[in-house]
Amino acid sequence: MPERDYIWPLESIDNVRQMVLDYYETDDKDSYDSTDLTELMVDNWWIKRFLIHKGGDEVEAFNMIINCLKWRKKIEIRSIKDNHFPEEIYRIGALFSYGRDQNGFPTVYIRLKMVKRLKEVSDLVKLFITYNFYKVDVESHGQGWGLIIDFNGAGLQNTDLDLARMVILGLKAYFPSSLEYVLCVDFPWILRAFWRVIKSWIPADRKFMLSFTSRNQLTSFIDQDYLPQFLGGNCKRPTNEAPFGCPKFVEYCVTELGVSKESAEKVFAQYKPYL
């Protein structure tokens, strides 16, 4: 059952809402997005999700909400548009949203073999992942969504503990009670040491969300007509379309990340095989 459907005392929701508003009145208002505050006033899910995550502890939920509100303002998550990101990061097809599963949950896919440990663009990759999680979180609005990670062809060169830690901690801190499940497809046991570290960051009461499966078992979760072709599905919808108006990769690295053109071109060369 999606966590939005959990029964939660309205009194607790109202208590936390008032705590947030009282704190806001005494704090630096430039640290908040006014739209977030407006939503928080009328949308119980905004508060309920943090109460669920903290087992009903109102003070802990309040602290989480304040941190989340400030984080959202700091990175200006509402101001980011699809075409903020380089065209090539879409064309690689390493991360994308793609239809719904058999239960109607929106899905996000990650193809791990296309993930590179490149410090020059780590900020770009983290923001791209965060933005896509933000979008599916808004779309699902408490009804849950699924994350499918394709491990086919991935090896130690594709493991990035810093990135994985950001993903897990970010989901807990900023999008709690949202992710319904994670499907790990064709997991190679050469990555078992990497996986042990990852599991240590996942709360014990959340490990039930993880499932390991193979390509030929995916239709137990997602109808073949809605599954991308690289996973054996029939859906011909592209997984690597770039929105109109995106900057080019090298240009973005130079202007947004402060990377030299020479370094940006070297990084780009490592992604070329996937374009």
C-alpha positions as a LaTeX table, in Angstrom:
\begin{tabular}{lrrr}
\hline
Residue & $x$ (\AA) & $y$ (\AA) & $z$ (\AA) \\
\hline
Met1 & 0.00 & 0.00 & 0.00 \\
Pro2 & 1.42 & 3.41 & $-0.93$ \\
Glu3 & 2.46 & 5.30 & 2.17 \\
Arg4 & 0.21 & 8.20 & 1.26 \\
Asp5 & $-2.70$ & 5.88 & 2.17 \\
Tyr6 & $-1.41$ & 5.24 & 5.68 \\
Ile7 & $-3.78$ & 6.57 & 8.33 \\
Trp8 & $-2.11$ & 9.34 & 10.29 \\
Pro9 & $-3.55$ & 11.61 & 12.98 \\
Leu10 & $-4.46$ & 14.99 & 11.56 \\
Glu11 & $-3.52$ & 16.48 & 14.94 \\
Ser12 & 0.11 & 15.45 & 14.42 \\
Ile13 & 0.13 & 16.89 & 10.92 \\
Asp14 & $-1.29$ & 20.18 & 12.18 \\
Asn15 & 1.19 & 20.27 & 15.07 \\
Val16 & 4.17 & 19.89 & 12.76 \\
Arg17 & 2.77 & 22.38 & 10.27 \\
Gln18 & 2.46 & 24.98 & 13.05 \\
Met19 & 6.00 & 24.24 & 14.27 \\
Val20 & 7.34 & 24.86 & 10.77 \\
Leu21 & 5.39 & 28.10 & 10.34 \\
Asp22 & 6.45 & 29.39 & 13.76 \\
Tyr23 & 10.09 & 28.65 & 12.98 \\
Tyr24 & 9.82 & 30.28 & 9.57 \\
Glu25 & 8.60 & 33.52 & 11.14 \\
Thr26 & 11.79 & 33.76 & 13.20 \\
Asp27 & 14.22 & 32.60 & 10.53 \\
Asp28 & 15.81 & 34.13 & 7.42 \\
Lys29 & 12.93 & 34.04 & 4.95 \\
Asp30 & 15.31 & 34.12 & 1.99 \\
Ser31 & 16.24 & 30.56 & 2.94 \\
Tyr32 & 12.82 & 29.32 & 1.80 \\
Asp33 & 10.86 & 29.12 & $-1.42$ \\
Ser34 & 7.50 & 30.78 & $-0.89$ \\
Thr35 & 5.80 & 28.22 & $-3.15$ \\
Asp36 & 7.01 & 25.42 & $-0.88$ \\
Leu37 & 5.52 & 27.19 & 2.12 \\
Thr38 & 2.23 & 27.72 & 0.31 \\
Glu39 & 2.02 & 24.02 & $-0.56$ \\
Leu40 & 2.94 & 22.99 & 2.96 \\
Met41 & $-0.02$ & 25.03 & 4.27 \\
Val42 & $-2.62$ & 23.08 & 2.27 \\
Asp43 & $-1.03$ & 19.73 & 1.38 \\
Asn44 & $-1.01$ & 17.21 & 4.24 \\
Trp45 & 1.27 & 14.87 & 2.29 \\
Trp46 & 4.06 & 17.45 & 2.57 \\
Ile47 & 4.12 & 16.81 & 6.34 \\
Lys48 & 2.74 & 13.29 & 6.56 \\
Arg49 & 5.67 & 11.79 & 4.61 \\
Phe50 & 8.17 & 13.06 & 7.18 \\
Leu51 & 6.05 & 11.84 & 10.08 \\
Ile52 & 5.91 & 8.39 & 8.49 \\
His53 & 9.67 & 8.39 & 8.00 \\
Lys54 & 10.26 & 9.36 & 11.63 \\
Gly55 & 7.69 & 6.99 & 13.08 \\
Gly56 & 5.43 & 9.79 & 14.30 \\
Asp57 & 8.12 & 11.81 & 16.11 \\
Glu58 & 6.87 & 15.36 & 15.53 \\
Val59 & 10.10 & 17.12 & 16.49 \\
Glu60 & 12.21 & 14.90 & 14.23 \\
Ala61 & 9.74 & 15.38 & 11.38 \\
Phe62 & 9.85 & 19.15 & 11.91 \\
Asn63 & 13.66 & 19.18 & 11.77 \\
Met64 & 13.65 & 17.13 & 8.59 \\
Ile65 & 11.16 & 19.46 & 6.92 \\
Ile66 & 13.18 & 22.56 & 7.75 \\
Asn67 & 16.33 & 20.96 & 6.33 \\
Cys68 & 14.43 & 19.88 & 3.24 \\
Leu69 & 12.91 & 23.31 & 2.65 \\
Lys70 & 16.30 & 24.99 & 2.91 \\
Trp71 & 17.92 & 22.44 & 0.63 \\
Arg72 & 15.23 & 22.93 & $-2.02$ \\
Lys73 & 15.76 & 26.69 & $-1.91$ \\
Lys74 & 19.55 & 26.38 & $-1.96$ \\
Ile75 & 19.62 & 24.37 & $-5.18$ \\
Glu76 & 16.55 & 26.21 & $-6.58$ \\
Ile77 & 14.98 & 22.89 & $-7.50$ \\
Arg78 & 11.75 & 24.51 & $-8.68$ \\
Ser79 & 13.61 & 26.78 & $-11.10$ \\
Ile80 & 15.44 & 24.00 & $-12.93$ \\
Lys81 & 14.03 & 23.06 & $-16.33$ \\
Asp82 & 14.54 & 19.91 & $-18.40$ \\
Asn83 & 16.74 & 21.78 & $-20.87$ \\
His84 & 19.07 & 23.04 & $-18.15$ \\
Phe85 & 21.15 & 19.91 & $-18.67$ \\
Pro86 & 23.45 & 19.08 & $-21.60$ \\
Glu87 & 21.88 & 17.40 & $-24.59$ \\
Glu88 & 24.34 & 14.53 & $-24.37$ \\
Ile89 & 23.40 & 13.55 & $-20.80$ \\
Tyr90 & 19.96 & 12.68 & $-22.18$ \\
Arg91 & 21.29 & 11.03 & $-25.34$ \\
Ile92 & 23.50 & 8.68 & $-23.32$ \\
Gly93 & 20.32 & 7.20 & $-21.82$ \\
Ala94 & 21.87 & 6.35 & $-18.47$ \\
Leu95 & 18.87 & 7.63 & $-16.48$ \\
Phe96 & 15.33 & 8.27 & $-17.63$ \\
Ser97 & 11.67 & 8.04 & $-16.64$ \\
Tyr98 & 9.67 & 5.49 & $-18.62$ \\
Gly99 & 5.99 & 4.72 & $-18.18$ \\
Arg100 & 4.37 & 2.80 & $-15.35$ \\
Asp101 & 4.56 & $-0.67$ & $-13.87$ \\
Gln102 & 1.70 & $-3.17$ & $-13.39$ \\
Asn103 & 0.54 & $-1.36$ & $-10.25$ \\
Gly104 & 0.47 & 2.02 & $-11.94$ \\
Phe105 & 3.63 & 3.34 & $-10.29$ \\
Pro106 & 5.81 & 5.68 & $-12.39$ \\
Thr107 & 9.25 & 4.21 & $-13.06$ \\
Val108 & 12.80 & 5.54 & $-13.33$ \\
Tyr109 & 15.58 & 3.50 & $-14.95$ \\
Ile110 & 19.33 & 3.61 & $-14.41$ \\
Arg111 & 21.74 & 1.78 & $-16.74$ \\
Leu112 & 24.76 & 1.39 & $-14.49$ \\
Lys113 & 27.26 & 0.49 & $-17.21$ \\
Met114 & 26.96 & 4.07 & $-18.47$ \\
Val115 & 27.83 & 5.62 & $-15.10$ \\
Lys116 & 31.39 & 6.94 & $-14.93$ \\
Arg117 & 33.47 & 7.96 & $-11.92$ \\
Leu118 & 34.55 & 11.36 & $-13.19$ \\
Lys119 & 35.08 & 14.04 & $-10.57$ \\
Glu120 & 34.95 & 16.83 & $-13.16$ \\
Val121 & 31.24 & 16.22 & $-13.79$ \\
Ser122 & 30.15 & 14.71 & $-10.47$ \\
Asp123 & 28.12 & 17.83 & $-9.60$ \\
Leu124 & 26.32 & 17.62 & $-12.94$ \\
Val125 & 25.50 & 13.92 & $-12.50$ \\
Lys126 & 24.26 & 14.45 & $-8.94$ \\
Leu127 & 22.02 & 17.35 & $-9.96$ \\
Phe128 & 20.64 & 15.40 & $-12.93$ \\
Ile129 & 19.74 & 12.45 & $-10.70$ \\
Thr130 & 18.24 & 14.72 & $-8.05$ \\
Tyr131 & 16.16 & 16.59 & $-10.61$ \\
Asn132 & 14.76 & 13.37 & $-12.07$ \\
Phe133 & 13.87 & 12.10 & $-8.60$ \\
Tyr134 & 12.20 & 15.44 & $-7.87$ \\
Lys135 & 10.13 & 15.19 & $-11.06$ \\
Val136 & 8.89 & 11.65 & $-10.40$ \\
Asp137 & 8.23 & 12.55 & $-6.77$ \\
Val138 & 5.99 & 15.40 & $-7.91$ \\
Glu139 & 4.30 & 13.14 & $-10.47$ \\
Ser140 & 3.58 & 10.35 & $-8.00$ \\
His141 & 2.61 & 12.73 & $-5.16$ \\
Gly142 & 2.71 & 10.09 & $-2.47$ \\
Gln143 & 1.41 & 7.23 & $-4.57$ \\
Gly144 & 4.88 & 5.72 & $-4.90$ \\
Trp145 & 7.32 & 5.12 & $-7.76$ \\
Gly146 & 9.77 & 2.42 & $-8.75$ \\
Leu147 & 13.50 & 2.49 & $-9.48$ \\
Ile148 & 14.88 & $-0.11$ & $-11.89$ \\
Ile149 & 18.68 & $-0.46$ & $-12.00$ \\
Asp150 & 20.07 & $-2.40$ & $-14.95$ \\
Phe151 & 23.41 & $-3.93$ & $-13.92$ \\
Asn152 & 24.01 & $-5.64$ & $-17.26$ \\
Gly153 & 27.55 & $-4.90$ & $-18.47$ \\
Ala154 & 28.47 & $-3.01$ & $-15.30$ \\
Gly155 & 31.73 & $-3.63$ & $-13.46$ \\
Leu156 & 33.87 & $-2.13$ & $-10.74$ \\
Gln157 & 34.69 & 0.79 & $-13.04$ \\
Asn158 & 31.03 & 1.83 & $-12.83$ \\
Thr159 & 30.80 & 1.86 & $-9.04$ \\
Asp160 & 30.85 & 5.22 & $-7.32$ \\
Leu161 & 30.30 & 5.08 & $-3.56$ \\
Asp162 & 30.07 & 8.85 & $-3.24$ \\
Leu163 & 27.31 & 8.98 & $-5.85$ \\
Ala164 & 25.49 & 5.99 & $-4.36$ \\
Arg165 & 25.63 & 7.54 & $-0.90$ \\
Met166 & 24.21 & 10.80 & $-2.23$ \\
Val167 & 21.34 & 8.94 & $-3.88$ \\
Ile168 & 20.41 & 6.93 & $-0.78$ \\
Leu169 & 20.78 & 9.75 & 1.73 \\
Gly170 & 19.05 & 12.19 & $-0.61$ \\
Leu171 & 16.04 & 9.92 & $-0.98$ \\
Lys172 & 15.80 & 9.60 & 2.80 \\
Ala173 & 16.29 & 13.28 & 3.60 \\
Tyr174 & 14.43 & 15.03 & 0.79 \\
Phe175 & 11.97 & 12.52 & $-0.71$ \\
Pro176 & 10.98 & 10.30 & 2.23 \\
Ser177 & 8.16 & 7.76 & 1.96 \\
Ser178 & 8.17 & 8.12 & $-1.81$ \\
Leu179 & 10.20 & 5.31 & $-3.38$ \\
Glu180 & 8.10 & 2.15 & $-3.44$ \\
Tyr181 & 10.74 & $-0.36$ & $-4.55$ \\
Val182 & 14.13 & $-0.89$ & $-6.20$ \\
Leu183 & 14.58 & $-3.66$ & $-8.77$ \\
Cys184 & 18.17 & $-4.75$ & $-9.36$ \\
Val185 & 18.31 & $-6.43$ & $-12.77$ \\
Asp186 & 21.07 & $-8.92$ & $-13.69$ \\
Phe187 & 23.19 & $-8.10$ & $-10.66$ \\
Pro188 & 26.80 & $-9.33$ & $-11.15$ \\
Trp189 & 28.25 & $-10.87$ & $-8.01$ \\
Ile190 & 31.59 & $-9.25$ & $-8.77$ \\
Leu191 & 29.95 & $-6.18$ & $-7.20$ \\
Arg192 & 28.93 & $-7.94$ & $-3.97$ \\
Ala193 & 31.51 & $-6.03$ & $-1.85$ \\
Phe194 & 30.21 & $-2.75$ & $-3.28$ \\
Trp195 & 26.66 & $-3.87$ & $-2.53$ \\
Arg196 & 27.45 & $-4.67$ & 1.10 \\
Val197 & 28.49 & $-1.07$ & 1.63 \\
Ile198 & 25.33 & 0.19 & $-0.07$ \\
Lys199 & 23.10 & $-2.02$ & 2.10 \\
Ser200 & 24.67 & $-0.59$ & 5.25 \\
Trp201 & 23.22 & 2.82 & 4.35 \\
Ile202 & 19.68 & 1.49 & 3.90 \\
Pro203 & 17.55 & 1.49 & 7.07 \\
Ala204 & 16.59 & $-1.98$ & 8.29 \\
Asp205 & 12.89 & $-1.20$ & 7.89 \\
Arg206 & 13.47 & $-0.29$ & 4.22 \\
Lys207 & 15.43 & $-3.30$ & 3.01 \\
Phe208 & 12.17 & $-4.99$ & 2.02 \\
Met209 & 12.04 & $-2.59$ & $-0.92$ \\
Leu210 & 15.01 & $-4.26$ & $-2.63$ \\
Ser211 & 14.47 & $-7.08$ & $-5.12$ \\
Phe212 & 16.92 & $-8.89$ & $-7.38$ \\
Thr213 & 15.65 & $-10.17$ & $-10.68$ \\
Ser214 & 16.75 & $-11.10$ & $-14.19$ \\
Arg215 & 15.67 & $-9.70$ & $-17.52$ \\
Asn216 & 13.40 & $-12.61$ & $-18.28$ \\
Gln217 & 11.54 & $-12.10$ & $-14.97$ \\
Leu218 & 10.87 & $-8.40$ & $-15.40$ \\
Thr219 & 7.45 & $-8.94$ & $-16.93$ \\
Ser220 & 6.30 & $-10.05$ & $-13.48$ \\
Phe221 & 6.58 & $-6.38$ & $-12.53$ \\
Ile222 & 6.18 & $-4.44$ & $-15.78$ \\
Asp223 & 4.06 & $-5.39$ & $-18.78$ \\
Gln224 & 6.17 & $-6.16$ & $-21.84$ \\
Asp225 & 4.44 & $-3.45$ & $-23.86$ \\
Tyr226 & 5.66 & $-0.86$ & $-21.34$ \\
Leu227 & 9.18 & $-2.24$ & $-20.92$ \\
Pro228 & 12.08 & $-0.68$ & $-22.89$ \\
Gln229 & 13.54 & $-2.80$ & $-25.65$ \\
Phe230 & 17.02 & $-3.07$ & $-24.11$ \\
Leu231 & 15.37 & $-5.00$ & $-21.25$ \\
Gly232 & 13.48 & $-7.30$ & $-23.59$ \\
Gly233 & 10.31 & $-5.22$ & $-23.80$ \\
Asn234 & 8.22 & $-4.23$ & $-26.80$ \\
Cys235 & 7.95 & $-0.50$ & $-26.12$ \\
Lys236 & 9.59 & 1.52 & $-28.89$ \\
Arg237 & 9.42 & 4.83 & $-27.07$ \\
Pro238 & 12.96 & 6.32 & $-27.11$ \\
Thr239 & 14.93 & 6.27 & $-23.87$ \\
Asn240 & 17.42 & 8.93 & $-24.92$ \\
Glu241 & 15.49 & 11.90 & $-26.25$ \\
Ala242 & 16.86 & 15.33 & $-25.34$ \\
Pro243 & 14.51 & 18.28 & $-24.72$ \\
Phe244 & 14.66 & 21.24 & $-27.08$ \\
Gly245 & 17.12 & 23.96 & $-26.17$ \\
Cys246 & 19.70 & 21.97 & $-24.19$ \\
Pro247 & 23.29 & 23.24 & $-24.12$ \\
Lys248 & 26.11 & 21.07 & $-25.46$ \\
Phe249 & 28.13 & 19.04 & $-22.98$ \\
Val250 & 31.47 & 20.84 & $-23.32$ \\
Glu251 & 29.79 & 24.24 & $-23.21$ \\
Tyr252 & 27.91 & 23.30 & $-20.03$ \\
Cys253 & 31.04 & 22.01 & $-18.30$ \\
Val254 & 32.90 & 25.22 & $-19.04$ \\
Thr255 & 30.15 & 27.69 & $-18.15$ \\
Glu256 & 28.33 & 25.89 & $-15.33$ \\
Leu257 & 31.03 & 23.71 & $-13.74$ \\
Gly258 & 34.12 & 25.84 & $-14.32$ \\
Val259 & 35.92 & 22.99 & $-16.06$ \\
Ser260 & 38.51 & 23.87 & $-18.68$ \\
Lys261 & 37.54 & 23.18 & $-22.28$ \\
Glu262 & 40.39 & 20.69 & $-22.62$ \\
Ser263 & 39.26 & 18.72 & $-19.54$ \\
Ala264 & 35.63 & 18.84 & $-20.65$ \\
Glu265 & 36.54 & 17.40 & $-24.04$ \\
Lys266 & 38.50 & 14.58 & $-22.38$ \\
Val267 & 35.50 & 13.75 & $-20.19$ \\
Phe268 & 33.19 & 13.89 & $-23.19$ \\
Ala269 & 35.40 & 11.41 & $-25.04$ \\
Gln270 & 34.66 & 8.81 & $-22.35$ \\
Tyr271 & 30.92 & 9.10 & $-22.96$ \\
Lys272 & 31.13 & 9.06 & $-26.78$ \\
Pro273 & 30.75 & 5.27 & $-27.12$ \\
Tyr274 & 27.23 & 5.57 & $-25.66$ \\
Leu275 & 26.05 & 8.32 & $-27.98$ \\
\hline
\end{tabular}
